[in-house]
Amino acid sequence: MIALLSAFALAAAPVAVPHDEPVGLWQNPRATIRVRTAPCGTALCGAIVAAAPTADAGVTSLIGTELLRDYRQIGPDRWAGTVYVPDMGHSFSSRIVQLSPDTLQISGCLIGGFLCKSQIWKRV
């Protein structure tokens, strides 16, 4: 009986997300949006779960917008995918580099890796 209760307690306990991969809740540098990243199939995706009123920039609603799409691991602490920029209405080639367990550098590039912009995001 004790073994059964112990097994039930372990099954009901929340699962901790490893802090050595970019899964979790992240905030942009200006703290205007929060994005929850999670596995989506064999890739990594991220949707906006909170947005300050100043973040809307003419967009009807940012909550639920999939900002990070189809990121695949391309090396240690590195992923490549697509970032959607809501105020521009376009998606761009993107890379994520995990600088530390609680810090990401997210870059988006216009054409073939040229004209790139990066931001440092922090784990919330």
N, C-alpha and C positions, 0 to 999 in steps of 0.2 A: 504494500500500500504506500509506504514512504517513497519507494522508487517511482511509482506512478504519479504521486503528487509532485515530486521533484521534476519529473519529465514535463508535467503540465506547467509548472512554474517557469521552466526554461523556455517552453514553447510560447508562453504568453508574454515573456519579457521583451521589451523593445530591442530591436537589433541595432547595434551601433554602426554608424557609417564610418568606414576607414577614412582617416584624414590624410591618406597618402594618394588619394585619387580625387578628381574634381566632381564628386557626387555630393550634393547637399544644397545649402542655401547660400547664395552669393549676392553681394551688393556692389553696384558700380561706384566709381570714385566720388561722384557727387551725392551719393546716397539717395538718388531719386528713384531707383528701381531695385527690386530684389527678384532674383531668378533662381528657381529650384531646378537643379540639374539631376538627371536620373537616367538609368539605362532605358533605351527604347529599341527593343530588338537587340541587335548586336552592336548598336551604336550608343552614343551619348547625346541627349537632347536637353534643352532647358527652356522653361516657360516662365513668363513674368507672373509672379504671385502677389506683388505689391508695387504700387507706383504712386509717387507724390503727384499732386495736382500740376506742378510745374513740368513734370515729365511727359505729359500728354501731347504737347506740341501739335495740336490740331488733330490728333488721332482720337477717334471716338472712345475707345477703351483699350488700354494696354493689357489689363489683367487677362491672362490666358493666352496671350500671344506667344507663339513658339519663336523665341529669339535665337536660340542655338539649335542647329539642325544637323543630324547625321554626322557627328564627330566620331572619327575612328582613330584609335591609337596608332601613331606612326613612329613611336620611339619612347624611351623612358621619359615620362612626364610631358609628353607631347601628343597633341591630337589635331587632326585636320577635319574641317567640315565647312558649314555655311552659317554665316550670321545674317539675320534679317534686321534691317534698320527701319523701324516703323515710320519715323518722320520723313524718310526718303522713299519708303514703299518699295525698297529693293533688297535683294539678298546679295551677299558678297562672299567670296572665298575667304576662309578664316583659319586661324590656328590658335590653339590654346597651349600655353606653356605653364605648367605648374611650377612656380618659383619656390614655394614652400607649402606645407600642408594647408595653410590658410590664405594663400595668395596665388592668384592666377593672372597671367598676362594674356589678354584676348586681343588679337589683331584681326583686322579686316582689310582686304586689298581689292582695289578696283579691277585691274587687268593683269592677269598672269603674275601676281606677286609684286606689282608695282603700285605706287601711290597707296601705301599702307598707313593705317592709323592704329595705335595700340592704347589699351587702357589696362590699369591694374585694378583687379577686383579682389575684395576681401570676403572671407567666409563670415557669415553671420551666425 
